[in-house]
């Protein structure tokens, strides 16, 4: 149920990506695989496993300066994609940072190890809840929802393990799965913390996957989540917000249905 606007956006991105790839390949043809290329490649491979963004500045000492890194980086990204199936994505903002995305990320918990499944399941639940609430949720409401599932983020859980709050507040945020923002209207107000989809989440997951997941655990047709899809796409395309008054209403479903899903894992 991908919408026309999302498909159009992907076609534009695909065209731009193809142009970038052609330019990258043309540029990399002039660079040989030397010791500096191998050093950058090995550094990225070693540091990509923990999914924490790689800083561009950390690559400079591997290739004798910024200029040499810039010359070799296109070849490095090409080798990563062709040999290892890893796509390098530059994050928004400064300083310059990159994340590594698998060309075929897992789409089911059955593709993961037993140790990975709890984190993946928790992340999926959080991303789904954020999607259903207009792509941004207050921390207190997120923790309250998890508490409804019998998951106290400050206590050990038999499925999700210990340090759940650290996993959400630090690990998922550092890995760019979640975007954590802190705001305070005045010095007299308590700070408000909100969560949204991070850039890695947008690269590895689609709204369609989240809708399919939600439709299963809530036993609803995918069309039931059309408003949430429109709001999420509008958030990704600010120009759509100006022409739409659509508000993502919270669906009339209970997240306690997630209990049966977790029990089946």
URKA-V166027 format. One record per residue. SS is DSSP state (alpha for helix, beta for strand, coil for the rest). PHI is phi in degrees with one decimal (999 if undefined). BURIAL is + if it has 16 or more other C-alpha atoms within 10 Angstrom, else -. Layout:
ss->{SS	SS}
phi->{PHI	PHI}
burial->{BURIAL	BURIAL}
This chain:
ss->{coil	coil	coil	alpha	alpha	alpha	alpha	alpha	alpha	alpha	alpha	alpha	alpha	alpha	alpha	alpha	alpha	alpha	alpha	alpha	alpha	alpha	alpha	alpha	alpha	alpha	alpha	alpha	coil	coil	coil	coil	coil	coil	alpha	alpha	alpha	alpha	alpha	alpha	alpha	alpha	alpha	alpha	alpha	alpha	alpha	coil	coil	coil	coil	coil	coil	beta	beta	coil	alpha	alpha	alpha	alpha	coil	coil	coil	coil	coil	alpha	alpha	alpha	alpha	alpha	alpha	alpha	alpha	alpha	alpha	alpha	alpha	alpha	alpha	alpha	alpha	alpha	alpha	alpha	coil	beta	beta	beta	beta	beta	coil	coil	coil	coil	coil	coil	beta	beta	beta	beta	beta	beta	coil	coil	coil	coil	coil	coil	alpha	alpha	alpha	coil	coil	alpha	alpha	alpha	alpha	alpha	alpha	alpha	alpha	alpha	alpha	alpha	alpha	alpha	alpha	alpha	alpha	alpha	alpha	alpha	coil	coil	coil	beta	beta	beta	alpha	alpha	alpha	alpha	alpha	alpha	alpha	alpha	alpha	alpha	coil	coil	coil	coil	coil	coil	coil	coil	beta	coil	coil	coil	beta	coil	coil	alpha	alpha	alpha	alpha	alpha	alpha	alpha	alpha	alpha	alpha	alpha	coil	coil	coil	beta	beta	beta	beta	beta	beta	coil	coil	coil	coil	coil	coil	coil	coil	beta	beta	beta	beta	beta	beta	coil	alpha	alpha	alpha	alpha	alpha	alpha	coil	coil	alpha	alpha	alpha	alpha	alpha	alpha	alpha	alpha	alpha	alpha	alpha	coil	coil	coil	coil	alpha	alpha	alpha	alpha	alpha	alpha	alpha	alpha	alpha	alpha	alpha	alpha	alpha	alpha	alpha	coil	alpha	alpha	alpha	alpha	alpha	coil	coil	coil	coil	coil	coil	coil	coil	coil	coil	coil	coil	alpha	alpha	alpha	alpha	alpha	alpha	alpha	alpha	alpha	coil	coil}
phi->{999	-70.6	-78.7	-61.9	-63.6	-69.9	-66.0	-62.8	-62.3	-68.2	-64.5	-64.6	-65.7	-64.9	-63.0	-64.5	-64.9	-64.9	-61.9	-64.6	-63.8	-61.4	-64.9	-64.1	-65.0	-63.2	-70.6	-71.3	-64.8	-90.3	-115.5	-90.4	-79.6	-102.3	-63.5	-70.4	-62.8	-63.3	-64.7	-65.8	-60.9	-64.5	-62.1	-65.3	-62.8	-69.5	-97.9	-84.3	-63.6	-84.0	66.1	-78.2	-53.4	-96.4	-81.5	-61.0	-63.3	-74.9	-91.4	-61.1	-70.4	-84.1	-137.0	57.8	112.7	-62.2	-61.5	-68.8	-64.2	-60.7	-69.0	-94.5	-61.8	-57.7	-68.0	-60.9	-65.2	-65.6	-65.2	-61.3	-73.4	-76.0	-93.7	-120.0	67.3	-114.2	-102.1	-94.7	-118.1	-82.0	-77.8	-72.9	85.5	-120.7	-69.9	-67.7	-138.5	-132.7	-122.9	-105.4	-117.9	-70.1	-62.1	-128.2	-66.6	-62.4	-113.0	-146.0	-66.1	-72.9	-88.8	-105.4	-76.9	-61.0	-74.0	-84.2	-61.1	-59.3	-64.2	-63.7	-65.1	-61.8	-60.5	-62.8	-64.4	-65.8	-63.5	-66.3	-63.2	-62.8	-60.5	-70.5	-102.2	85.3	71.6	-148.3	-133.8	-75.5	-58.7	-62.7	-72.8	-63.6	-64.3	-65.7	-63.9	-64.6	-63.7	-62.1	-85.0	82.8	-114.0	-88.4	-65.5	-101.5	-128.9	-72.3	-117.0	-65.8	-102.5	-85.9	83.0	-99.8	55.5	-66.6	-62.6	-66.4	-61.1	-77.1	-74.3	-116.6	-62.2	-62.3	-71.8	-63.1	-79.8	70.3	-77.7	-121.4	-107.0	-108.2	-124.2	-119.3	-136.3	-150.0	-65.6	-152.6	-60.6	-92.1	-96.2	-71.5	-64.2	-111.7	-111.9	-125.4	-124.2	-144.6	-68.3	-84.8	-67.5	-65.9	-60.0	-69.9	-82.5	-93.3	-123.9	-118.6	-62.4	-63.8	-63.1	-65.6	-64.0	-61.9	-63.1	-64.3	-65.4	-75.6	-73.9	-102.6	54.5	-127.4	-68.6	-60.7	-66.4	-63.0	-105.4	-62.3	-62.7	-66.2	-64.0	-62.9	-67.1	-62.8	-67.8	-66.5	-65.7	-77.8	-127.0	-52.5	-65.5	-71.7	-65.1	-72.4	-106.3	-135.4	-102.7	-69.0	-117.8	-78.9	-74.9	-70.9	-64.2	-83.6	-136.5	-111.6	-74.4	-66.3	-64.4	-67.0	-59.1	-66.4	-66.3	-65.2	-64.6	-84.0	-79.9}
burial->{-	-	-	-	-	+	-	-	-	-	-	-	-	-	-	-	-	-	-	-	-	-	-	+	-	-	-	+	-	-	-	-	-	-	-	+	+	-	+	+	+	-	-	+	-	-	-	+	-	-	+	+	+	+	+	-	-	-	+	+	-	+	+	-	-	-	-	+	+	-	+	+	+	+	+	+	+	+	+	+	+	-	-	-	-	+	+	+	+	+	+	-	-	-	-	-	+	+	+	+	+	-	-	-	-	-	-	-	-	-	-	-	-	-	-	-	+	+	+	+	+	+	+	+	+	+	+	+	+	+	+	+	+	+	+	+	+	+	+	-	-	+	+	-	+	+	-	-	+	-	+	+	+	-	-	-	-	-	-	+	-	-	-	+	-	-	+	+	-	-	+	+	+	+	+	+	+	+	+	+	-	-	-	-	-	-	-	-	-	-	-	-	-	+	+	+	+	+	+	+	+	-	+	-	+	-	+	-	-	+	+	-	+	+	+	-	+	+	-	-	-	+	-	-	+	-	+	+	+	+	+	+	+	+	-	-	-	-	-	-	+	-	-	-	-	-	-	+	-	-	-	-	-	-	+	+	-	+	-	-	-	-	-	-	-}
